[in-house]
Each structure stands twice: as structure tokens, then as C-alpha cells.
Amino acid sequence: MVHIPVSSFKNEIAETLNRVAYAGERVLLQRHGKDVAALVSMKELAVLEELENMEEEQDIKEALKVLKRINDGKSSTLPWDDAKKELGI
């Protein structure tokens, strides 16, 4: 993975984008020595989005299971204030 200051990136946009798009290189843009953004190829972005969708689908499936248990009387709900106390927030 390559780290490039934003100031340098401004002067090397075309070259950097080619490295990302065609060589599959990952580039982290830095400001004041800290990473602030990442450049990835469209192929890698598609993979990340698919993973995100899979996680969302799994969350929905889990939520539906819990709702079914509640509706079937096999589980109960907890009032929000009690949940906050239990979690210490």
C-alpha cells in the first residue's frame, strides 16, 4: 500500500489513478502525515460493497429471527432506559 501526501497527489492525479485502476494498487492519501482517504480500484470497491450488503442481509435475518421469537412469546423486550442502564450508558 502506498501513502501519498494530498499535496503530491494534486500534481500526480493521472499517474496515481492509473496505478489504482490498472495495477490494482491501493493508495492512502495523507494530510499532515495522517491517512485521510483511500483510493481503490472499482473491482475492489465492488467487493467491499458486496461485503457490506452481506453484512446488512445477515443483520436483517438476525433481526427477523428476534422479532419472530418475540412474536411467538419465546423472548421479551427490554425498555430502552433499562437497556441503557444495563449497558452503562
NUKOLKOL-984376 format. One record per atom (N, C-alpha, C): x, y, z; residue in three letters. Coordinates in steps of 0.1 Angstrom, whole numbers, plus 5000, padded with zeros to 4 digits. Layout:
! residues N
XYZALA...
***
This chain:
! residues 89
500949885000MET500050005000MET500950125000MET500550224992VAL501350344990VAL500750464998VAL501550535005HIS501050655012HIS501550785004HIS500550865000ILE500950984993ILE500351104999ILE501151215002PRO500551335007PRO499551394997PRO498551455002VAL497551514993VAL498151614984VAL499151694989SER499751794981SER500551734969SER501051614971SER501751544960SER500751484950SER499651434956PHE498551374948PHE498051474938PHE497851604942LYS497351704933LYS498151714920LYS499451694921ASN500351704910ASN500551574902ASN500051464908GLU500251334902GLU498851254900GLU497751334898ILE496451264898ILE496351154888ILE496751194875ALA496551094864ALA497450974866ALA498650994870GLU499550874873GLU499050794884GLU498650854895THR498150784907THR496850704903THR495950764896LEU494750694892LEU495050574883LEU495950594874ASN496350474866ASN496950364874ASN497750394884ARG498250294893ARG497150214900ARG496150294904VAL495050234912VAL494150144902VAL493750214891ALA492850144882ALA493450024874ALA494650044870TYR495149934861TYR496149844868TYR496849884878ALA497749804885ALA497149744898ALA495949794901GLY495349744913GLY495949784926GLY496749894925GLU497449944937GLU496450014946GLU496650004959ARG495850084969ARG496750204973ARG496050314974VAL496750444977VAL496050504989VAL496850544999LEU496250615010LEU496750765009LEU495850855009LEU496150995009LEU496351045023LEU497451125025GLN497751175038GLN497651325038GLN497251375050ARG497351515053ARG497951535066ARG499051605067HIS499851625079HIS500251495085HIS500651405076GLY501151275080GLY500151175084GLY498851205084LYS497851115088LYS496951075076LYS496650945075ASP495750895064ASP494450955065ASP493951015054VAL492551075054VAL491651015044VAL492150945034ALA491350885024ALA492050775017ALA491350685010ALA491950575003ALA491450564989ALA492250534980LEU491950514966LEU492050364963LEU490950304958VAL490950164955VAL490350144941VAL490650034934SER490050014921SER488549994922SER487850004911MET486449974910MET486149834914MET487049744910LYS486849604913LYS486849584928LYS487849644935GLU487949634950GLU486749704956GLU486249814951LEU485049874956LEU483849784955LEU483749724944ALA482549624942ALA482649514953ALA483849464956VAL483949364966VAL483549414980VAL484049544983LEU483749604996LEU482249624997LEU481549664986GLU480149694987GLU479349564988GLU479849454982GLU479249324983GLU479349274998GLU480449295004LEU480649255018LEU479649335027LEU479549465024GLU478649545032GLU477249495030GLU476849465018ASN475449415016ASN475249285023ASN476249195023MET476149065030MET475949095045MET476749185051GLU476549215065GLU475149265068GLU474649355059GLU473349415061GLU472249295060GLU472449205051GLU471449095049GLU471549015062GLU472748985067GLN472848905079GLN472148975091GLN472349105092ASP471749185103ASP470249175102ASP469749185090ILE468249175088ILE467749045092ILE468448935087LYS468048805091LYS468048785106LYS469048835113GLU469048815127GLU467948895134GLU467649015129ALA466549095134ALA465249025133ALA465048965121LEU463748895118LEU463648775128LEU464748705131LYS464648595140LYS464248645154LYS464848755158VAL464548805171VAL463048845172VAL462548915161LEU461148955161LEU460248835161LEU460648735154LYS459748615154LYS459748555168LYS460848545175ARG460948495189ARG460048585198ARG460048715196ILE459248805205ILE457748775202ILE457448775189ASN456048745185ASN455548615189ASN456448515190ASP456048375194ASP456048365210ASP456348475216GLY456448475231GLY457648405237GLY458648375229LYS459848305233LYS460948395238LYS460648525236SER461648625241SER460848745244SER461448835252SER460848955256SER461649075253SER461049185253THR461849315250THR462249375263THR463149475262LEU463649545273LEU463449685271LEU462849765280PRO462649905278PRO464049975276PRO464050075267TRP465250145264TRP466050195276TRP465350255285ASP466050305297ASP466750195305ASP466050075306ASP466749965313ASP467949915305ASP467849915292ALA468949865283ALA470149965285ALA469850095286LYS470950185288LYS471650165301LYS470850145312LYS471450115325LYS472249995325LYS471749885318GLU472449765318GLU473749775310GLU473749855300LEU475049875292LEU475949985298LEU475450055308GLY476250165314GLY476350285306GLY475350315298ILE475350445290ILE474250535294ILE
***
